[in-house]
Amino acid sequence: MRNFQKELEALLQRTEQTAKEKGVIPRLLLHSCCAPCSSYVLEYLSGFFSVTVFYYNPNIGPQEEYEKRAKEQERLIGALSEKLQSDGADRRIYPISFIKGAYEPEIFYGAARGLEKAPEGGERCFRCYELRLRRTAELAKAGGYEYFCTTLSISPLKKADILMEIGERLSKEYGVLYLPSDFKKKDGYKRSVELSAEFGLYRQNYCGCVFSKREP
């Protein structure tokens, strides 16, 4: 079984070495499902990449919820960047920027058609992962990013191997590298909870779609 965390650590070592020798900082387009899930990932990766957070989640409903999560994401980026710059004297911290994706629920409902009654964490969710990662890969290719990735693997309920399979397949299709990752490792989820409390982040009690909201 692959160890995605070890693969990531090896890649980060190479990235850091290249940055020292050539001054080349790779750009990462990071899909984010919400501010809490992105908190640890940004703290972790901002020392290795110039990160752009791409908030694109057409599964979220209603639109008011989408906008609330987007604003919280943008607020976190500002607050966390300030904290990292002030606390990060022992390491270089690279810029974190933000792109807010359009609200397109019809795309999600199209992908979920026929799977409305499927259990949470199954095929409907896999289709949702893919549509969000596909849009991220498209944007990464258009913007000339070296890597793309998602924060989704930080959740204990999300399967990192499924996300990696989708990400690597899209990587081949679009010609942009997918960052190996299972962000729940090394207590990543625990750290995201701590950072959420530190910054007073809004933590929603359902994944985002109307189907997950119905789950007991």
Accessible surface in RSA format (square Angstrom, percent):
REM  Atomic radii and reference values for relative SASA: ProtOr
REM  Chains: A
REM  Algorithm: Lee & Richards
REM  Probe-radius: 1.40
REM  Slices: 20
REM RES _ NUM      All-atoms   Total-Side   Main-Chain    Non-polar    All polar
REM                ABS   REL    ABS   REL    ABS   REL    ABS   REL    ABS   REL
RES MET A   1   240.00 124.3 150.39  99.5  89.62 213.4 124.91 106.2 115.09 152.5
RES ARG A   2   115.73  48.6  95.54  48.7  20.19  48.1  66.12  90.4  49.61  30.1
RES ASN A   3    71.23  49.1  60.46  58.4  10.77  25.9  24.90  59.9  46.33  44.8
RES PHE A   4    23.18  11.6  20.21  12.5   2.98   7.7  20.21  12.3   2.98   8.5
RES GLN A   5    13.54   7.6  12.98   9.5   0.56   1.3  11.29  24.0   2.25   1.7
RES LYS A   6   139.91  68.3 134.30  82.4   5.61  13.4  78.91  71.0  61.00  65.0
RES GLU A   7    59.49  34.2  50.72  38.4   8.78  20.9  37.69  72.9  21.80  17.8
RES LEU A   8     0.00   0.0   0.00   0.0   0.00   0.0   0.00   0.0   0.00   0.0
RES GLU A   9    61.79  35.5  59.63  45.1   2.16   5.1  24.18  46.8  37.61  30.7
RES ALA A  10    43.72  40.2  39.37  60.8   4.35   9.9  42.12  59.3   1.60   4.2
RES LEU A  11    17.06   9.5  17.06  12.2   0.00   0.0  17.06  12.0   0.00   0.0
RES LEU A  12     6.60   3.7   6.60   4.7   0.00   0.0   6.60   4.6   0.00   0.0
RES GLN A  13   130.62  73.0 123.52  90.3   7.09  16.9  36.17  77.0  94.45  71.6
RES ARG A  14   146.58  61.5 140.52  71.6   6.06  14.4  76.00 103.9  70.58  42.8
RES THR A  15    12.75   9.1   7.30   7.4   5.45  13.0   7.63  10.2   5.12   7.7
RES GLU A  16    76.66  44.0  74.15  56.1   2.51   6.0  14.08  27.2  62.58  51.1
RES GLN A  17    90.60  50.7  89.96  65.7   0.64   1.5  34.45  73.3  56.15  42.6
RES THR A  18    52.77  37.5  51.56  52.3   1.20   2.9  26.06  35.0  26.70  40.4
RES ALA A  19    17.50  16.1   9.16  14.1   8.34  19.0   9.46  13.3   8.04  21.3
RES LYS A  20   155.00  75.6 117.34  72.0  37.66  89.7  76.36  68.7  78.64  83.8
RES GLU A  21   117.42  67.4  78.21  59.2  39.22  93.4  36.03  69.7  81.39  66.5
RES LYS A  22   153.84  75.1 121.58  74.6  32.26  76.8  74.55  67.1  79.29  84.5
RES GLY A  23    57.92  71.4   0.00   N/A  57.92  71.4  29.50  80.9  28.43  63.7
RES VAL A  24    79.13  52.1  75.56  68.4   3.57   8.6  78.91  68.6   0.23   0.6
RES ILE A  25    52.18  29.7  34.39  25.6  17.79  42.9  34.39  24.8  17.79  48.3
RES PRO A  26    15.03  11.0  14.26  13.0   0.77   2.8  15.03  12.4   0.00   0.0
RES ARG A  27    87.89  36.9  87.89  44.8   0.00   0.0  34.94  47.7  52.96  32.1
RES LEU A  28     0.00   0.0   0.00   0.0   0.00   0.0   0.00   0.0   0.00   0.0
RES LEU A  29     0.00   0.0   0.00   0.0   0.00   0.0   0.00   0.0   0.00   0.0
RES LEU A  30     0.04   0.0   0.04   0.0   0.00   0.0   0.04   0.0   0.00   0.0
RES HIS A  31     0.07   0.0   0.07   0.1   0.00   0.0   0.00   0.0   0.07   0.1
RES SER A  32     0.00   0.0   0.00   0.0   0.00   0.0   0.00   0.0   0.00   0.0
RES CYS A  33    17.16  13.0  16.39  18.3   0.76   1.8   9.98  25.3   7.18   7.7
RES CYS A  34     4.81   3.6   4.81   5.4   0.00   0.0   1.17   3.0   3.64   3.9
RES ALA A  35     1.15   1.1   0.20   0.3   0.94   2.1   0.20   0.3   0.94   2.5
RES PRO A  36     5.65   4.1   5.45   5.0   0.21   0.7   5.65   4.7   0.00   0.0
RES CYS A  37    23.07  17.5  22.34  24.9   0.73   1.7   0.73   1.8  22.34  24.1
RES SER A  38     0.00   0.0   0.00   0.0   0.00   0.0   0.00   0.0   0.00   0.0
RES SER A  39     0.00   0.0   0.00   0.0   0.00   0.0   0.00   0.0   0.00   0.0
RES TYR A  40    20.09   9.4  20.09  11.4   0.00   0.0  15.67  11.8   4.42   5.4
RES VAL A  41     0.00   0.0   0.00   0.0   0.00   0.0   0.00   0.0   0.00   0.0
RES LEU A  42     0.03   0.0   0.03   0.0   0.00   0.0   0.03   0.0   0.00   0.0
RES GLU A  43    29.51  16.9  28.77  21.8   0.74   1.8  13.10  25.3  16.42  13.4
RES TYR A  44    32.21  15.0  26.06  14.8   6.15  16.0  30.60  23.0   1.62   2.0
RES LEU A  45     0.05   0.0   0.05   0.0   0.00   0.0   0.05   0.0   0.00   0.0
RES SER A  46     0.00   0.0   0.00   0.0   0.00   0.0   0.00   0.0   0.00   0.0
RES GLY A  47    13.03  16.1   0.00   N/A  13.03  16.1   1.51   4.1  11.52  25.8
RES PHE A  48    37.98  19.0  34.01  21.1   3.96  10.3  36.39  22.1   1.59   4.5
RES PHE A  49     0.06   0.0   0.00   0.0   0.06   0.2   0.00   0.0   0.06   0.2
RES SER A  50    32.63  27.6  31.80  42.4   0.83   1.9   9.33  19.9  23.30  32.6
RES VAL A  51     0.77   0.5   0.02   0.0   0.75   1.8   0.04   0.0   0.73   2.0
RES THR A  52    12.07   8.6  12.07  12.2   0.00   0.0   2.01   2.7  10.06  15.2
RES VAL A  53     0.00   0.0   0.00   0.0   0.00   0.0   0.00   0.0   0.00   0.0
RES PHE A  54     8.56   4.3   8.56   5.3   0.00   0.0   8.56   5.2   0.00   0.0
RES TYR A  55     0.00   0.0   0.00   0.0   0.00   0.0   0.00   0.0   0.00   0.0
RES TYR A  56     2.20   1.0   2.20   1.2   0.00   0.0   1.28   1.0   0.92   1.1
RES ASN A  57     0.22   0.2   0.22   0.2   0.00   0.0   0.22   0.5   0.00   0.0
RES PRO A  58     0.78   0.6   0.01   0.0   0.77   2.8   0.01   0.0   0.77   4.8
RES ASN A  59     7.06   4.9   3.30   3.2   3.76   9.0   0.38   0.9   6.68   6.5
RES ILE A  60     3.15   1.8   1.85   1.4   1.30   3.1   1.85   1.3   1.30   3.5
RES GLY A  61     8.68  10.7   0.00   N/A   8.68  10.7   7.06  19.4   1.63   3.6
RES PRO A  62    74.52  54.3  65.32  59.5   9.20  33.4  73.76  60.9   0.76   4.7
RES GLN A  63    88.92  49.7  85.49  62.5   3.43   8.2  17.53  37.3  71.39  54.1
RES GLU A  64   129.11  74.1 120.41  91.1   8.70  20.7  70.56 136.5  58.54  47.8
RES GLU A  65    20.69  11.9  18.17  13.7   2.52   6.0   3.93   7.6  16.76  13.7
RES TYR A  66     0.26   0.1   0.26   0.1   0.00   0.0   0.26   0.2   0.00   0.0
RES GLU A  67    45.55  26.2  45.55  34.5   0.00   0.0  30.11  58.2  15.45  12.6
RES LYS A  68   106.87  52.1 100.20  61.5   6.67  15.9  61.54  55.4  45.33  48.3
RES ARG A  69     4.66   2.0   3.36   1.7   1.30   3.1   2.36   3.2   2.30   1.4
RES ALA A  70     2.70   2.5   2.23   3.4   0.47   1.1   2.47   3.5   0.23   0.6
RES LYS A  71   148.01  72.2 140.97  86.5   7.04  16.8  86.75  78.1  61.26  65.3
RES GLU A  72    25.07  14.4  24.47  18.5   0.59   1.4   2.68   5.2  22.39  18.3
RES GLN A  73     0.00   0.0   0.00   0.0   0.00   0.0   0.00   0.0   0.00   0.0
RES GLU A  74    98.19  56.4  93.22  70.5   4.97  11.8  25.54  49.4  72.65  59.3
RES ARG A  75   107.41  45.1  94.25  48.0  13.16  31.3  70.63  96.5  36.78  22.3
RES LEU A  76     0.58   0.3   0.00   0.0   0.58   1.5   0.58   0.4   0.00   0.0
RES ILE A  77    12.39   7.1  12.39   9.2   0.00   0.0  12.39   8.9   0.00   0.0
RES GLY A  78    43.88  54.1   0.00   N/A  43.88  54.1  37.73 103.5   6.15  13.8
RES ALA A  79    33.00  30.3  21.55  33.3  11.45  26.0  27.76  39.1   5.24  13.9
RES LEU A  80     0.00   0.0   0.00   0.0   0.00   0.0   0.00   0.0   0.00   0.0
RES SER A  81    29.23  24.7  28.65  38.2   0.58   1.3  27.84  59.3   1.39   1.9
RES GLU A  82   130.94  75.2 123.16  93.2   7.78  18.5  47.34  91.6  83.60  68.3
RES LYS A  83    48.42  23.6  42.80  26.3   5.62  13.4  27.85  25.1  20.57  21.9
RES LEU A  84    11.14   6.2  11.07   7.9   0.07   0.2  11.14   7.8   0.00   0.0
RES GLN A  85   111.76  62.5  88.21  64.5  23.55  56.1  38.75  82.5  73.00  55.4
RES SER A  86    85.79  72.5  47.97  64.0  37.82  87.1  49.41 105.2  36.39  51.0
RES ASP A  87    89.05  62.4  61.22  60.9  27.83  65.8  29.67  69.8  59.38  59.2
RES GLY A  88    13.07  16.1   0.00   N/A  13.07  16.1   6.64  18.2   6.43  14.4
RES ALA A  89   108.71 100.0  64.90 100.1  43.82  99.7  78.30 110.3  30.42  80.6
RES ASP A  90   134.37  94.1  93.44  93.0  40.93  96.8  52.30 123.1  82.07  81.9
RES ARG A  91    86.54  36.3  68.91  35.1  17.63  42.0  55.77  76.2  30.77  18.6
RES ARG A  92   167.53  70.3 154.12  78.6  13.41  31.9  53.92  73.7 113.60  68.9
RES ILE A  93    16.67   9.5   4.23   3.2  12.44  30.0   4.23   3.0  12.44  33.8
RES TYR A  94    21.49  10.0  20.06  11.4   1.43   3.7   7.11   5.3  14.39  17.7
RES PRO A  95    94.56  68.9  84.56  77.1   9.99  36.3  94.02  77.6   0.53   3.3
RES ILE A  96    21.31  12.1   1.10   0.8  20.21  48.7   1.12   0.8  20.19  54.8
RES SER A  97    56.83  48.0  50.64  67.6   6.20  14.3  46.89  99.9   9.94  13.9
RES PHE A  98    45.72  22.9  18.41  11.4  27.31  71.1  18.41  11.2  27.31  78.2
RES ILE A  99    61.22  34.8  57.76  43.0   3.46   8.3  61.22  44.1   0.00   0.0
RES LYS A 100    99.00  48.3  72.73  44.6  26.27  62.5  43.26  38.9  55.73  59.4
RES GLY A 101     7.34   9.1   0.00   N/A   7.34   9.1   6.24  17.1   1.10   2.5
RES ALA A 102    63.02  57.9  44.71  69.0  18.31  41.7  55.86  78.7   7.16  19.0
RES TYR A 103    52.72  24.6  26.72  15.2  26.01  67.7  19.38  14.6  33.34  41.1
RES GLU A 104    35.20  20.2  35.20  26.6   0.00   0.0   6.42  12.4  28.77  23.5
RES PRO A 105    33.72  24.6  33.72  30.7   0.00   0.0  33.72  27.8   0.00   0.0
RES GLU A 106   115.27  66.2 100.85  76.3  14.42  34.3  67.25 130.1  48.03  39.2
RES ILE A 107    62.02  35.3  53.03  39.5   8.99  21.7  59.61  42.9   2.42   6.6
RES PHE A 108     3.93   2.0   3.93   2.4   0.00   0.0   3.93   2.4   0.00   0.0
RES TYR A 109    92.86  43.4  88.90  50.6   3.96  10.3  69.67  52.4  23.19  28.6
RES GLY A 110    28.70  35.4   0.00   N/A  28.70  35.4  16.53  45.4  12.17  27.3
RES ALA A 111    27.32  25.1  14.69  22.7  12.63  28.7  25.77  36.3   1.55   4.1
RES ALA A 112     1.67   1.5   1.26   1.9   0.41   0.9   1.67   2.3   0.00   0.0
RES ARG A 113   165.40  69.4 155.24  79.1  10.16  24.2  62.46  85.4 102.94  62.4
RES GLY A 114    65.19  80.4   0.00   N/A  65.19  80.4  34.90  95.8  30.29  67.8
RES LEU A 115    35.48  19.8  33.77  24.2   1.71   4.3  35.48  24.9   0.00   0.0
RES GLU A 116    77.14  44.3  69.07  52.3   8.08  19.2  35.86  69.4  41.29  33.7
RES LYS A 117   204.36  99.7 171.00 104.9  33.36  79.4 121.46 109.3  82.90  88.3
RES ALA A 118    21.10  19.4   9.27  14.3  11.83  26.9  15.49  21.8   5.61  14.9
RES PRO A 119    99.63  72.6  93.89  85.6   5.74  20.9  99.63  82.3   0.00   0.0
RES GLU A 120    65.74  37.7  42.40  32.1  23.34  55.6  34.77  67.3  30.97  25.3
RES GLY A 121    24.97  30.8   0.00   N/A  24.97  30.8  19.97  54.8   5.00  11.2
RES GLY A 122    17.62  21.7   0.00   N/A  17.62  21.7  17.56  48.2   0.07   0.2
RES GLU A 123    86.94  49.9  81.18  61.4   5.76  13.7  33.52  64.8  53.42  43.6
RES ARG A 124     4.73   2.0   3.99   2.0   0.74   1.8   0.79   1.1   3.94   2.4
RES CYS A 125    15.94  12.1  13.68  15.3   2.26   5.3   3.20   8.1  12.74  13.7
RES PHE A 126    42.02  21.0  40.72  25.2   1.30   3.4  40.96  24.8   1.06   3.0
RES ARG A 127    99.11  41.6  92.31  47.1   6.79  16.2  28.89  39.5  70.21  42.6
RES CYS A 128     7.55   5.7   6.99   7.8   0.55   1.3   3.51   8.9   4.04   4.4
RES TYR A 129     5.17   2.4   5.17   2.9   0.00   0.0   1.89   1.4   3.28   4.0
RES GLU A 130    41.94  24.1  41.94  31.7   0.00   0.0  13.21  25.5  28.73  23.5
RES LEU A 131    23.52  13.1  14.56  10.4   8.96  22.5  18.95  13.3   4.57  12.3
RES ARG A 132     5.86   2.5   5.86   3.0   0.00   0.0   0.00   0.0   5.86   3.6
RES LEU A 133     0.10   0.1   0.10   0.1   0.00   0.0   0.10   0.1   0.00   0.0
RES ARG A 134    70.00  29.4  70.00  35.7   0.00   0.0  33.68  46.0  36.32  22.0
RES ARG A 135    75.87  31.9  75.13  38.3   0.74   1.8  20.60  28.2  55.27  33.5
RES THR A 136     0.00   0.0   0.00   0.0   0.00   0.0   0.00   0.0   0.00   0.0
RES ALA A 137     0.00   0.0   0.00   0.0   0.00   0.0   0.00   0.0   0.00   0.0
RES GLU A 138    66.83  38.4  60.50  45.8   6.34  15.1  24.65  47.7  42.18  34.4
RES LEU A 139    54.92  30.6  51.84  37.1   3.08   7.7  54.74  38.4   0.18   0.5
RES ALA A 140     0.02   0.0   0.00   0.0   0.02   0.0   0.00   0.0   0.02   0.0
RES LYS A 141   123.06  60.0 107.51  66.0  15.56  37.0  62.26  56.0  60.80  64.8
RES ALA A 142    89.31  82.1  45.77  70.6  43.54  99.1  57.77  81.4  31.54  83.6
RES GLY A 143    34.22  42.2   0.00   N/A  34.22  42.2  23.48  64.4  10.75  24.1
RES GLY A 144    49.19  60.7   0.00   N/A  49.19  60.7  35.08  96.3  14.11  31.6
RES TYR A 145    21.14   9.9  12.84   7.3   8.29  21.6   3.73   2.8  17.40  21.5
RES GLU A 146    79.05  45.4  70.21  53.1   8.85  21.1  42.18  81.6  36.87  30.1
RES TYR A 147    26.93  12.6  26.93  15.3   0.00   0.0   4.87   3.7  22.05  27.2
RES PHE A 148     0.00   0.0   0.00   0.0   0.00   0.0   0.00   0.0   0.00   0.0
RES CYS A 149     0.00   0.0   0.00   0.0   0.00   0.0   0.00   0.0   0.00   0.0
RES THR A 150     0.66   0.5   0.55   0.6   0.12   0.3   0.55   0.7   0.12   0.2
RES THR A 151     0.00   0.0   0.00   0.0   0.00   0.0   0.00   0.0   0.00   0.0
RES LEU A 152     3.42   1.9   2.95   2.1   0.47   1.2   3.42   2.4   0.00   0.0
RES SER A 153     2.19   1.9   2.19   2.9   0.00   0.0   2.19   4.7   0.00   0.0
RES ILE A 154     0.19   0.1   0.19   0.1   0.00   0.0   0.19   0.1   0.00   0.0
RES SER A 155    16.52  14.0  16.44  21.9   0.07   0.2  10.05  21.4   6.47   9.1
RES PRO A 156    81.29  59.2  54.10  49.3  27.18  98.8  54.98  45.4  26.31 163.5
RES LEU A 157   148.98  83.0 129.87  92.9  19.11  48.1 134.96  94.8  14.02  37.7
RES LYS A 158    30.17  14.7  25.99  15.9   4.18   9.9   6.28   5.7  23.88  25.4
RES LYS A 159   110.70  54.0 104.73  64.3   5.97  14.2  67.40  60.7  43.30  46.1
RES ALA A 160     9.16   8.4   5.10   7.9   4.06   9.2   5.15   7.3   4.01  10.6
RES ASP A 161    85.87  60.1  79.03  78.7   6.84  16.2  32.61  76.7  53.26  53.1
RES ILE A 162    46.35  26.4  46.34  34.5   0.01   0.0  46.35  33.4   0.00   0.0
RES LEU A 163     2.31   1.3   2.31   1.7   0.00   0.0   2.31   1.6   0.00   0.0
RES MET A 164     3.67   1.9   3.67   2.4   0.00   0.0   3.59   3.1   0.08   0.1
RES GLU A 165    89.50  51.4  81.51  61.7   7.98  19.0  56.04 108.4  33.45  27.3
RES ILE A 166     5.10   2.9   5.10   3.8   0.00   0.0   5.10   3.7   0.00   0.0
RES GLY A 167     0.00   0.0   0.00   N/A   0.00   0.0   0.00   0.0   0.00   0.0
RES GLU A 168    55.34  31.8  54.51  41.2   0.83   2.0  21.96  42.5  33.37  27.2
RES ARG A 169    95.53  40.1  88.78  45.3   6.75  16.1  61.83  84.5  33.70  20.4
RES LEU A 170     0.00   0.0   0.00   0.0   0.00   0.0   0.00   0.0   0.00   0.0
RES SER A 171    17.04  14.4  14.96  20.0   2.08   4.8   3.29   7.0  13.75  19.3
RES LYS A 172   182.50  89.0 149.41  91.7  33.09  78.8 100.56  90.5  81.94  87.3
RES GLU A 173    98.53  56.6  65.07  49.2  33.46  79.7  40.19  77.7  58.35  47.6
RES TYR A 174    33.42  15.6  29.07  16.5   4.35  11.3  22.24  16.7  11.18  13.8
RES GLY A 175    70.12  86.5   0.00   N/A  70.12  86.5  36.62 100.5  33.50  75.0
RES VAL A 176     8.90   5.9   5.01   4.5   3.89   9.4   8.47   7.4   0.43   1.2
RES LEU A 177   105.44  58.7 105.03  75.1   0.41   1.0 105.03  73.8   0.41   1.1
RES TYR A 178    15.62   7.3   2.47   1.4  13.14  34.2   0.68   0.5  14.94  18.4
RES LEU A 179     0.00   0.0   0.00   0.0   0.00   0.0   0.00   0.0   0.00   0.0
RES PRO A 180    14.24  10.4  14.24  13.0   0.00   0.0  14.24  11.8   0.00   0.0
RES SER A 181     3.22   2.7   1.73   2.3   1.50   3.5   0.00   0.0   3.22   4.5
RES ASP A 182    12.96   9.1  12.96  12.9   0.00   0.0   0.86   2.0  12.10  12.1
RES PHE A 183     1.32   0.7   0.26   0.2   1.06   2.8   1.32   0.8   0.00   0.0
RES LYS A 184    51.50  25.1  39.88  24.5  11.62  27.7  36.67  33.0  14.83  15.8
RES LYS A 185   103.15  50.3  99.75  61.2   3.40   8.1  45.40  40.9  57.75  61.5
RES LYS A 186   128.80  62.8  89.33  54.8  39.47  94.0  69.94  62.9  58.86  62.7
RES ASP A 187    96.15  67.4  87.24  86.8   8.91  21.1  17.38  40.9  78.77  78.6
RES GLY A 188     0.00   0.0   0.00   N/A   0.00   0.0   0.00   0.0   0.00   0.0
RES TYR A 189    81.58  38.1  81.54  46.4   0.03   0.1  50.45  37.9  31.12  38.4
RES LYS A 190   124.93  60.9 120.38  73.9   4.55  10.8  68.83  62.0  56.11  59.8
RES ARG A 191    68.64  28.8  67.83  34.6   0.81   1.9  24.55  33.6  44.09  26.7
RES SER A 192     2.04   1.7   2.04   2.7   0.00   0.0   0.00   0.0   2.04   2.9
RES VAL A 193    60.55  39.8  59.78  54.1   0.77   1.9  59.78  51.9   0.77   2.1
RES GLU A 194    75.90  43.6  66.48  50.3   9.42  22.4  36.86  71.3  39.04  31.9
RES LEU A 195     0.00   0.0   0.00   0.0   0.00   0.0   0.00   0.0   0.00   0.0
RES SER A 196     2.69   2.3   1.05   1.4   1.64   3.8   1.37   2.9   1.33   1.9
RES ALA A 197    82.32  75.7  50.98  78.7  31.34  71.3  62.65  88.2  19.67  52.1
RES GLU A 198    96.17  55.2  58.41  44.2  37.76  89.9  42.28  81.8  53.89  44.0
RES PHE A 199    31.28  15.6  19.45  12.0  11.83  30.8  25.35  15.4   5.93  17.0
RES GLY A 200    56.62  69.8   0.00   N/A  56.62  69.8  35.67  97.9  20.95  46.9
RES LEU A 201    14.85   8.3   0.01   0.0  14.84  37.3   0.03   0.0  14.82  39.9
RES TYR A 202    62.90  29.4  53.17  30.3   9.72  25.3  49.64  37.3  13.26  16.3
RES ARG A 203   102.65  43.1  78.30  39.9  24.35  58.0  39.24  53.6  63.41  38.4
RES GLN A 204    39.71  22.2  19.33  14.1  20.37  48.5   3.16   6.7  36.55  27.7
RES ASN A 205   145.53 100.4 106.26 102.7  39.27  94.6  45.43 109.3 100.10  96.8
RES TYR A 206    28.99  13.5  15.62   8.9  13.37  34.8  25.62  19.3   3.37   4.2
RES CYS A 207    50.99  38.6  24.64  27.5  26.34  61.9  21.08  53.4  29.91  32.2
RES GLY A 208     0.00   0.0   0.00   N/A   0.00   0.0   0.00   0.0   0.00   0.0
RES CYS A 209     8.85   6.7   8.83   9.9   0.02   0.0   0.24   0.6   8.61   9.3
RES VAL A 210    48.23  31.7  46.01  41.7   2.21   5.3  47.05  40.9   1.18   3.2
RES PHE A 211    14.02   7.0  10.99   6.8   3.03   7.9  11.76   7.1   2.26   6.5
RES SER A 212    10.99   9.3   3.81   5.1   7.18  16.5   3.81   8.1   7.18  10.1
RES LYS A 213   122.77  59.9 100.60  61.7  22.17  52.8  62.81  56.5  59.96  63.9
RES ARG A 214   173.63  72.9 142.00  72.4  31.63  75.3  67.09  91.7 106.54  64.6
RES GLU A 215    78.61  45.1  60.66  45.9  17.95  42.7  15.18  29.4  63.42  51.8
RES PRO A 216   170.99 124.6  99.16  90.4  71.83 261.1 139.58 115.2  31.41 195.2
END  Absolute sums over single chains surface
CHAIN  1 A    10484.5       8334.8       2149.7       5774.3       4710.2
END  Absolute sums over all chains
TOTAL         10484.5       8334.8       2149.7       5774.3       4710.2
